[in-house]
Amino acid sequence: MTFANAGSVSLSYDGDPRASYLVLDGTNVTIQRVEYDLEREANDLLHSDLPYAGWVSQILRTGNYLPPTT
């Protein structure tokens, strides 16, 4: 059995904000979802000095890509 990173946590843009990982078991491939403290992550991001923190925080909360606002 092999595990692989399916992308950044909650930045898969498929509408599901949970964390995800890929499981390869022979020829079977599945994506597993894991609950995590999304609100804490989004709030920590909002209170950081990182550029575009508000924009990325919205993407984390929705699980969907949103165009940046200017």
C-alpha positions, 0 to 999 in steps of 0.5 A: 500500500502506498500513500501520496500527497493529493495536494495542499490541505483543502486546496483541491478546489473540488468543493470539499474543504476537508484535508485529503490524501491518495491511497494506492493499493495495487491498482485501486486508487482512492482519495480519503478525506479527513476532518480538521479544524478548518476555522482555526486554520482560516483564522490563523491565516487571517491573523498572519502577515502572509500576502493574500491571507484573506483570499486563501482563507476564503478558498479554505472555507469553501473548498473552491477556487475563487478569483482574487479580489482587487 
